[in-house]
Amino acid sequence: MEETQGKKKHKVLKRVLIGLVILILLGLAAAYIAIGYYYQDKFYEGTIINGTDCSNQNVAYIKDIVKKEAEVYSLTIKERGDTQDMIGASDIQITYKDDNEIETIMKQQDAWKWIFRIGKDKNYTVSQENSYDETSLESYVSQMACMQDANMTAPQDAYMKDNGSSYEIVPEVEGNTLDKTKTLEAIKEAVDKREKEVSLEDAGCYIEPTVRQNDETLKKEVEQLNKMTSAQYVLDFGSGQETIDRSKLQSWLKEDEANHTYSFDETAVKQYVIDLSSKYNTEGKARSFVTSGGQTVNLTTGDYGYRLWQDKTTESLLTAMNSGESQTVEVTWLYKGQTHEGNEINGTYVEISISEQRMWFYKNGSLIVDTPVVTGNPNTGHATPAGGVWKLKDKKSPFTLTAYNPDGSQQYAEPVTYWMPFNGGVGIHDLTKRTAFGGDIYLTNGSHGCVNTPLDAVATIYNNIEINTPIVVY
């Protein structure tokens, strides 16, 4: 009896337990189904899309957030001079392009498998692609203040300037002139990439100076010009000096525009030397002379004195200037006097008096020869040229004097021992066939213009005189 009752209790308990299990399973199933149903249109807990927590949110809600984020866009345009502009989404009519990526994620999450997604990575990134109106963008850019011509300062190249004492480089001016085509392209590219900012400087939108202060050609040009014009040169003529200063050097500069190099204009420099010749040449100039008798005579003709050698002096001056170093340049004389003082005759000379028919030779201030002579016969048109100072042209020993008739036939041939010409065919020489000298002989039996001199006197002169010695005739 008791055994039967125990079996009955056991059966009841088993049924209760089975019932409870069934109830629990049915509850769990109901809960699983309810949760799966819940996530049919909502994202799992912990789902992140584009950095936004989408837990338990539906597609429409998330899509609205993504749309707003896509359409909330702005581009900062950095300009030269710490100024900037900004383009907003509304300025260029940005609209979101829905590609249903969010719906796809929702489908992929499979709501009925929610239990298997617990603890899994649920971080997604979806496209925020949008489009804008290019016409609106172009219109906005064209109206920006920095794109207006009135607000643009043109760039300026660095250049060379003479400040009065030297040449210097004036730096370039950058300006703020934009290449409008390049600017629009740079802004479009930034918008296309949805960049947050764009620097017009970095994008190379500004029109740049073509020559900058560090330009090697410009630097070399300034360096060369300063070297060529910073020195000072002095031309020493003995009787005076001429200073060639910076302004004069500048006036002689000649530029090779192709190579940006400079040289001195040789033609201009030579003309300067030629012009100085008229100031310093004394060849044949009028000069006073105190005779052996103490009278002062005025000599107005002849070829004695200083005559500048223009080519050589020009060459010397150019060589000095091309060195770039300040210096004194001694001029070169084609002919020279004995001194720059007074009448330029300094103690050594021959003096011939036509009226006295007498000749003196002084050497270093000492009288060496004092002799009677016979000069040219003025009554036959052969007067010895007078009233001037000539330089001795040559010395010959022996020599034959010759003269020819107009028809080419020889008029005479006169051998002499010493010949010293000073004025064309006129010179000092001996004439052994002449037995008397001085007095009035020249008026009736004078020479053809030469100065006939006793042999011993002419020999002394010949042996003590040098070419270019002044010959004074009055």
C-alpha positions in Angstrom: 0.0 0.0 0.0 2.7 2.4 1.0 4.8 1.3 -2.0 1.9 2.1 -4.3 1.4 5.6 -2.8 5.2 6.3 -3.2 5.2 5.4 -6.8 2.2 7.7 -7.3 4.0 10.7 -5.7 7.1 10.1 -7.8 5.1 10.2 -11.0 3.4 13.4 -9.9 6.8 15.1 -9.2 8.2 14.0 -12.5 5.2 15.4 -14.3 5.7 18.7 -12.4 9.3 18.9 -13.3 8.7 18.1 -16.9 6.0 20.7 -16.9 8.4 23.2 -15.4 11.1 22.4 -17.9 8.5 22.8 -20.7 7.4 26.1 -19.2 11.0 27.3 -19.0 11.8 26.2 -22.5 8.6 27.8 -23.8 9.6 31.0 -22.0 13.1 31.0 -23.4 11.8 30.4 -26.8 9.3 33.1 -26.5 12.1 35.5 -25.2 14.4 34.5 -28.1 11.7 35.0 -30.6 10.7 38.3 -29.0 14.3 39.5 -29.1 14.8 38.3 -32.6 11.6 40.0 -33.6 12.7 43.2 -31.8 16.0 43.3 -33.8 14.2 42.9 -37.1 14.3 46.7 -37.7 16.8 47.8 -35.0 20.6 47.5 -34.7 22.1 45.2 -32.1 23.3 46.7 -28.8 26.9 48.0 -29.3 26.6 48.6 -33.0 28.7 51.6 -34.1 28.3 53.2 -37.6 30.6 55.9 -38.6 31.5 56.5 -35.0 27.9 56.9 -33.9 26.3 54.5 -31.3 23.4 52.9 -33.2 22.3 50.6 -30.4 18.6 49.8 -30.7 18.1 52.4 -33.4 16.3 51.8 -36.6 17.6 52.4 -40.2 15.7 55.6 -40.7 17.1 57.2 -37.5 20.7 56.3 -38.4 20.3 57.3 -42.0 19.1 60.7 -40.9 22.2 61.1 -38.8 24.5 60.0 -41.6 22.6 62.3 -44.1 23.0 65.3 -41.8 26.7 64.6 -41.3 27.2 64.2 -45.1 25.4 67.5 -45.8 27.1 69.4 -43.0 30.4 70.2 -44.9 32.6 73.3 -45.1 35.9 74.1 -46.7 38.2 76.7 -45.2 40.2 78.5 -48.0 43.5 79.9 -46.6 44.8 82.9 -48.5 47.9 84.9 -48.4 48.1 87.6 -45.7 46.4 85.6 -42.9 43.0 85.9 -44.5 40.6 83.1 -45.3 37.3 82.3 -46.9 34.8 79.5 -46.3 32.5 77.5 -48.5 29.6 75.8 -46.8 27.4 73.0 -48.0 24.5 75.3 -48.7 26.8 77.5 -50.9 27.3 74.7 -53.3 24.0 72.8 -52.8 25.5 69.5 -51.3 23.0 66.6 -51.3 23.4 63.2 -49.7 23.6 60.2 -52.1 21.8 57.2 -50.4 23.4 53.9 -51.6 21.4 51.7 -49.1 24.5 50.7 -47.2 22.7 51.0 -43.9 19.9 48.7 -45.0 22.5 46.2 -46.1 24.1 46.3 -42.7 20.7 45.8 -41.1 20.1 42.7 -43.3 23.5 41.3 -42.7 23.0 41.4 -38.9 20.3 38.6 -39.2 18.1 39.3 -36.2 17.3 35.6 -35.5 21.0 34.9 -34.8 21.2 37.6 -32.3 22.5 35.3 -29.6 25.5 34.5 -31.7 26.4 38.2 -32.3 26.8 38.9 -28.6 30.4 40.0 -28.0 31.2 40.2 -31.7 32.7 43.3 -33.5 29.8 45.5 -34.6 31.7 48.6 -35.9 30.9 49.7 -39.4 31.7 52.5 -41.8 29.4 53.6 -44.5 29.8 56.0 -47.3 28.8 59.6 -46.8 29.0 60.3 -50.5 27.2 63.4 -51.6 27.2 65.6 -54.7 27.4 69.3 -55.2 26.4 71.8 -57.9 29.5 72.8 -59.9 27.9 75.9 -61.2 27.2 77.1 -57.7 30.7 76.4 -56.7 32.2 78.3 -59.7 29.8 81.2 -59.0 30.8 81.3 -55.3 34.5 81.1 -56.0 34.3 83.9 -58.7 32.7 86.2 -56.2 35.2 85.7 -53.4 37.0 88.9 -52.4 40.4 87.5 -53.1 39.4 86.8 -56.7 38.5 90.4 -57.4 41.0 92.3 -59.6 40.6 95.4 -57.4 41.9 93.5 -54.4 44.9 92.0 -56.1 48.4 93.4 -55.9 50.6 92.3 -58.8 53.9 90.6 -58.0 57.1 92.5 -58.8 60.4 91.0 -59.7 63.5 91.7 -57.7 65.7 94.2 -59.5 68.9 96.0 -59.3 69.1 99.6 -58.0 71.8 102.2 -57.9 71.6 103.9 -54.5 74.1 106.5 -55.4 77.2 104.9 -54.0 76.7 101.2 -55.0 74.3 98.8 -56.7 72.0 96.8 -54.5 69.2 94.3 -55.0 65.6 95.4 -54.2 63.7 92.3 -53.1 60.8 91.0 -55.0 57.2 91.8 -54.0 55.0 88.7 -53.7 51.7 90.4 -54.2 48.5 88.5 -54.0 47.4 88.1 -57.6 45.7 84.7 -58.1 45.7 82.6 -61.2 41.9 82.3 -61.3 41.8 79.1 -63.3 44.3 77.4 -61.0 42.5 78.6 -57.9 39.2 77.2 -59.1 40.8 73.9 -59.9 42.4 73.7 -56.4 39.2 74.5 -54.6 37.3 72.0 -56.8 39.8 69.3 -56.0 39.5 70.0 -52.3 35.7 69.8 -52.4 35.8 66.6 -54.5 38.0 65.0 -51.8 35.9 66.6 -49.0 39.0 68.1 -47.5 38.4 70.5 -44.6 40.8 73.2 -45.8 42.9 74.1 -48.7 45.9 76.6 -48.8 46.0 78.6 -52.0 49.7 79.2 -51.2 50.6 75.5 -51.0 48.5 74.8 -54.1 50.6 77.2 -56.1 47.7 79.5 -57.0 49.5 82.8 -56.7 51.3 84.3 -59.6 54.9 84.5 -58.5 57.7 86.9 -59.3 59.9 85.5 -62.0 63.1 87.0 -60.5 63.8 86.8 -56.8 66.5 88.4 -54.7 68.5 85.2 -54.5 68.6 84.9 -58.2 72.2 83.9 -59.1 72.2 85.9 -62.4 71.0 89.0 -60.6 73.5 88.6 -57.7 76.4 88.2 -60.2 75.2 91.2 -62.1 75.3 93.4 -59.0 78.6 92.0 -57.9 80.2 92.7 -61.3 78.8 96.2 -61.5 80.0 97.1 -58.0 83.4 95.8 -58.8 83.5 97.8 -62.1 82.3 101.1 -60.5 83.6 101.2 -57.0 87.2 101.9 -57.8 88.7 105.3 -58.7 91.3 105.9 -61.3 93.6 108.8 -61.8 95.2 109.6 -65.2 98.6 111.3 -64.6 99.7 113.6 -67.4 102.6 115.0 -65.5 101.3 118.5 -65.8 98.0 117.6 -64.3 95.7 114.7 -63.3 92.2 113.6 -64.3 90.1 111.6 -61.9 87.8 109.0 -63.3 85.0 108.6 -60.7 82.0 106.4 -60.4 79.7 108.5 -62.6 82.2 108.4 -65.4 82.7 104.7 -65.1 78.9 104.2 -65.2 78.7 106.2 -68.4 81.1 103.8 -70.1 79.3 100.6 -69.1 78.0 98.5 -72.0 75.6 95.6 -71.3 75.5 92.2 -73.0 71.7 91.8 -72.6 71.8 88.2 -73.6 74.2 87.2 -70.9 73.5 90.0 -68.3 77.2 90.9 -68.3 79.0 94.2 -68.6 82.1 95.6 -70.1 83.5 99.0 -70.6 82.8 100.6 -74.0 86.3 100.9 -75.5 85.1 103.5 -78.1 83.7 105.7 -75.4 86.9 105.4 -73.3 89.1 106.2 -76.3 87.0 109.3 -77.1 87.5 110.4 -73.5 91.3 110.1 -74.0 91.1 111.9 -77.3 89.2 114.7 -75.7 91.9 115.0 -73.1 94.5 115.2 -75.8 93.4 118.7 -76.7 93.9 119.7 -73.1 97.3 118.1 -72.5 99.0 118.0 -75.9 101.6 120.7 -76.2 103.1 119.7 -79.5 103.6 122.9 -81.6 101.9 125.1 -79.1 103.0 128.8 -78.7 105.7 129.3 -76.1 108.0 132.0 -75.0 111.8 131.6 -75.1 114.6 133.6 -73.6 117.5 133.8 -76.1 121.2 133.6 -75.5 121.2 137.4 -75.9 118.6 137.8 -73.2 115.6 138.8 -75.3 112.3 137.0 -75.0 110.8 135.7 -78.2 107.4 134.2 -78.9 107.6 130.9 -80.8 104.3 129.9 -82.4 105.0 127.0 -84.7 107.0 123.7 -84.7 106.3 120.2 -83.6 108.1 120.1 -80.3 106.2 119.1 -77.1 104.0 116.5 -75.7 101.7 114.4 -77.9 99.5 111.8 -76.2 99.6 108.2 -77.6 95.9 107.8 -77.5 95.7 104.0 -78.3 98.3 103.0 -75.7 96.8 105.3 -73.1 93.4 103.9 -73.8 94.8 100.4 -73.5 96.5 101.2 -70.1 93.3 102.8 -68.7 91.1 99.9 -69.8 93.5 97.4 -68.2 93.4 99.3 -65.0 89.6 99.5 -65.0 89.2 95.9 -65.8 91.3 95.0 -62.7 88.7 96.7 -60.5 91.4 98.2 -58.3 91.9 101.9 -57.7 95.1 103.2 -59.0 97.0 105.9 -60.8 97.7 105.3 -64.5 100.5 107.1 -66.2 99.7 108.1 -69.7 101.8 107.1 -72.6 103.3 109.9 -74.8 103.9 109.4 -78.5 106.2 112.5 -78.2 107.5 114.1 -75.1 109.0 117.4 -74.0 111.9 117.6 -71.6 109.8 118.8 -68.8 106.2 119.9 -68.1 107.3 123.2 -66.7 107.4 126.5 -68.5 108.3 126.2 -72.2 109.1 122.5 -71.6 112.8 123.1 -72.6 115.0 122.0 -69.8 118.7 122.9 -70.4 119.5 120.8 -73.5 118.6 122.4 -76.8 119.9 124.0 -80.0 119.2 127.6 -80.6 119.5 129.2 -84.0 119.2 133.0 -84.7 118.5 133.8 -88.3 119.2 137.5 -87.9 122.5 136.8 -86.1 123.4 133.8 -88.3 124.5 132.1 -85.1 123.9 128.8 -83.4 124.3 127.7 -79.8 124.1 124.2 -78.3 123.4 123.8 -74.6 123.5 120.6 -72.8 122.1 120.3 -69.3 122.3 124.1 -69.0 126.0 124.3 -70.1 127.0 126.0 -73.4 128.8 123.4 -75.5 128.8 125.0 -79.0 128.7 128.7 -80.1 129.2 129.0 -83.8 128.4 131.1 -86.8 126.2 129.4 -89.4 124.7 130.0 -92.9 120.9 129.4 -93.1 118.6 129.4 -96.2 118.6 132.2 -98.7 115.3 134.0 -98.3 115.8 135.8 -101.6 115.5 132.6 -103.6 112.5 131.2 -101.6 114.7 128.9 -99.5 114.5 130.7 -96.1 115.0 128.5 -93.1 111.7 128.0 -91.3 111.7 130.1 -88.1 109.5 131.2 -85.2 109.1 127.9 -83.7 110.5 124.8 -81.9 111.1 121.5 -83.6 112.3 118.2 -82.3 115.4 116.6 -83.8 114.1 113.8 -86.0 117.2 111.8 -86.8 121.0 111.6 -86.8 123.0 110.2 -89.8 126.8 110.0 -90.4 127.8 110.1 -93.2 124.8 111.1 -95.4 124.2 112.4 -98.9 121.8 115.3 -99.4 119.8 115.0 -102.6 117.3 117.2 -104.4 115.3 116.6 -107.5 113.8 118.8 -110.2 110.0 118.7 -110.9 110.8 116.5 -113.9 112.4 113.9 -111.7 116.0 114.6 -112.6 118.4 115.0 -109.8 119.2 118.6 -108.9 122.1 117.9 -106.7 123.7 115.2 -104.5 125.8 116.7 -101.6 127.7 114.3 -99.4 128.1 115.5 -95.7 129.7 113.9 -92.7 126.9 114.8 -90.2 123.2 115.1 -90.9 120.6 116.1 -88.2 117.1 116.9 -89.7 114.5 118.7 -87.7 111.9 120.0 -90.1 111.2 117.8 -93.1 114.2 118.2 -95.4 115.7 121.0 -93.3 118.5 120.1 -91.0 121.8 120.9 -89.5 124.9 119.6 -91.4 128.5 120.4 -92.3 129.5 121.8 -95.7 133.2 121.5 -96.2 133.2 123.5 -99.4 132.0 126.5 -97.6 134.9 128.5 -96.2 133.1 131.3 -94.4 130.0 131.3 -92.1 128.0 134.1 -90.5 127.3 137.7 -91.4 125.1 138.3 -94.5 126.3 135.3 -96.5 122.8 133.7 -96.3 121.3 136.7 -98.2 123.3 136.0 -101.3 124.8 132.6 -100.9 122.5 130.9 -98.5 121.6 127.3 -98.3 118.4 125.6 -99.7 117.0 125.9 -96.1 119.4 123.9 -94.1 121.7 125.2 -91.4 125.3 124.9 -92.8 127.7 124.5 -89.9 131.5 124.4 -89.5 132.7 120.8 -89.3 134.2 120.9 -85.8 131.1 122.6 -84.4 128.6 120.2 -86.0 130.7 117.2 -84.9 130.5 118.3 -81.3 126.8 118.8 -81.5 126.3 115.4 -83.3 128.3 113.6 -80.6 126.3 115.2 -77.7 122.8 115.5 -78.9 119.9 113.0 -78.8 116.9 112.5 -81.1 113.9 114.6 -79.9 116.1 117.4 -78.6 114.3 120.7 -79.2 115.7 122.9 -82.0 114.7 126.6 -81.5 114.8 128.8 -84.6 113.8 132.5 -84.5 
